[in-house]
Amino acid sequence: LHHIHHRSPTMPWYELPGHFRRNRRAVLEANGNFYYRGYGEVARRYLLRPVFRPVHPQW
C-alpha cells in the first residue's frame, strides 16, 4: 500500500486496499515484489535483528 500511496498520492487512503487487490500483480512487479502481510511480519523479521549495520566513518 505504501508503494501505491507514493505512485498515486491523491488516491484516498480507503481506496488503497481495493486498488491493491485489483492490481496486485502490476503493483508487485512495479515495486520489486516487496510485500509484507502486516506489521506482525515486519516485527518478527526485524524486531530483534538489525536490518543493516551502519559503519561509522571514523571507526
Backbone bond lengths (Angstrom), bond angles and torsions (degrees), N, CA, C in turn:
res aa  C-N    CA-C-N  psi(-1)  N-CA   C-N-CA  omega(-1)  CA-C   N-CA-C  phi
1 L - - - 1.447 - - 1.524 111.28 -
2 H 1.307 115.49 -31.93 1.458 119.35 179.75 1.528 110.43 -63.05
3 H 1.324 115.81 -41.66 1.465 120.35 178.37 1.530 110.46 -61.75
4 I 1.316 116.50 -44.70 1.470 120.29 179.66 1.522 109.92 -62.23
5 H 1.314 116.24 -42.34 1.461 120.55 179.27 1.532 111.09 -57.39
6 H 1.324 116.75 -41.59 1.459 119.34 -179.47 1.522 112.34 -75.93
7 R 1.310 117.02 -29.51 1.469 119.91 177.10 1.525 111.35 -76.41
8 S 1.326 116.75 -31.33 1.470 121.89 -177.78 1.528 109.05 -134.37
9 P 1.325 117.68 72.28 1.467 120.03 -173.27 1.527 114.59 -64.67
10 T 1.313 118.36 -18.08 1.467 119.39 179.93 1.530 112.44 -89.91
11 M 1.332 117.15 -5.37 1.464 119.69 178.77 1.525 108.88 -69.50
12 P 1.328 118.03 130.19 1.469 119.82 177.99 1.531 110.96 -59.67
13 W 1.322 116.31 143.78 1.465 121.54 -175.99 1.520 112.30 -57.51
14 Y 1.333 117.09 -33.42 1.463 119.66 -176.64 1.527 112.29 -74.94
15 E 1.321 118.23 -10.19 1.463 121.08 176.15 1.530 112.70 -93.40
16 L 1.321 117.40 -11.88 1.464 120.62 -176.39 1.533 113.35 -60.45
17 P 1.340 119.97 -47.72 1.470 118.67 -179.01 1.530 113.13 -60.68
18 G 1.321 116.90 -41.96 1.460 119.85 179.05 1.518 111.69 -65.27
19 H 1.312 115.74 -40.58 1.464 119.77 177.48 1.527 109.87 -61.09
20 F 1.328 116.47 -42.73 1.465 119.83 178.89 1.525 110.86 -62.65
21 R 1.323 117.06 -45.95 1.469 119.83 -179.54 1.527 111.42 -60.91
22 R 1.309 117.11 -41.02 1.467 120.65 -178.86 1.524 113.00 -72.72
23 N 1.326 116.89 -28.02 1.466 121.35 -173.22 1.526 112.43 -124.24
24 R 1.307 116.59 29.06 1.464 121.96 -173.27 1.530 112.95 -51.04
25 R 1.309 117.01 -51.52 1.467 120.35 -176.51 1.529 111.35 -59.86
26 A 1.318 116.92 -47.34 1.468 120.67 -178.53 1.530 111.30 -65.46
27 V 1.325 116.74 -40.31 1.469 119.93 179.94 1.524 110.06 -64.39
28 L 1.328 117.04 -45.57 1.463 119.76 -179.22 1.527 111.64 -66.50
29 E 1.310 117.61 -36.99 1.468 119.71 175.69 1.521 110.73 -63.39
30 A 1.321 116.41 -41.12 1.468 121.01 -177.34 1.528 112.39 -69.14
31 N 1.329 117.33 -29.87 1.468 118.13 -177.37 1.530 112.78 -106.83
32 G 1.318 117.05 18.95 1.463 120.51 176.38 1.518 113.57 71.13
33 N 1.332 117.24 30.90 1.469 123.31 -179.58 1.520 113.16 60.16
34 F 1.304 116.56 29.79 1.458 121.88 177.96 1.520 108.09 -81.74
35 Y 1.337 116.50 113.36 1.462 119.96 -175.39 1.524 110.05 -154.44
36 Y 1.313 116.46 132.52 1.459 123.16 171.87 1.515 107.90 -122.33
37 R 1.318 116.73 142.64 1.462 120.63 -179.68 1.527 112.07 -72.01
38 G 1.307 117.59 -18.76 1.458 120.92 179.26 1.514 110.72 166.59
39 Y 1.319 115.15 -178.18 1.460 120.03 -178.23 1.524 111.97 -65.04
40 G 1.326 117.43 -28.67 1.460 120.21 177.95 1.519 111.62 -60.71
41 E 1.315 116.53 -41.76 1.461 120.21 178.51 1.525 111.05 -65.29
42 V 1.305 116.72 -41.24 1.468 120.52 178.18 1.529 109.63 -62.89
43 A 1.319 116.66 -44.37 1.467 120.54 -179.94 1.525 111.01 -62.91
44 R 1.333 117.52 -44.27 1.468 120.10 179.42 1.522 111.66 -60.90
45 R 1.309 116.38 -38.04 1.464 119.70 -178.04 1.522 113.14 -75.33
46 Y 1.329 117.10 -40.00 1.460 119.16 -165.93 1.521 116.13 -123.41
47 L 1.313 119.24 -4.27 1.460 119.90 -175.74 1.526 112.01 -61.79
48 L 1.309 116.63 -43.38 1.460 119.95 -176.87 1.526 113.46 -105.14
49 R 1.323 116.86 3.35 1.467 121.45 178.62 1.518 109.10 -128.83
50 P 1.297 117.20 137.72 1.465 118.18 177.36 1.528 110.85 -69.84
51 V 1.304 116.09 146.05 1.461 121.53 176.71 1.521 109.02 -73.74
52 F 1.311 116.28 -37.77 1.459 122.04 176.54 1.520 107.94 -151.76
53 R 1.292 116.10 162.44 1.466 121.48 178.77 1.526 108.18 -116.41
54 P 1.316 116.05 98.00 1.462 117.96 -179.21 1.528 111.06 -67.01
55 V 1.294 115.37 146.68 1.462 121.32 178.68 1.518 107.69 -108.28
56 H 1.305 114.93 122.52 1.457 119.68 178.85 1.528 108.30 -71.31
57 P 1.326 118.44 135.02 1.468 119.80 -175.16 1.531 114.21 -63.66
58 Q 1.321 118.10 -17.73 1.467 119.51 -178.94 1.522 112.49 -102.63
59 W 1.309 119.21 5.65 1.469 121.12 179.73 1.490 110.58 -98.29
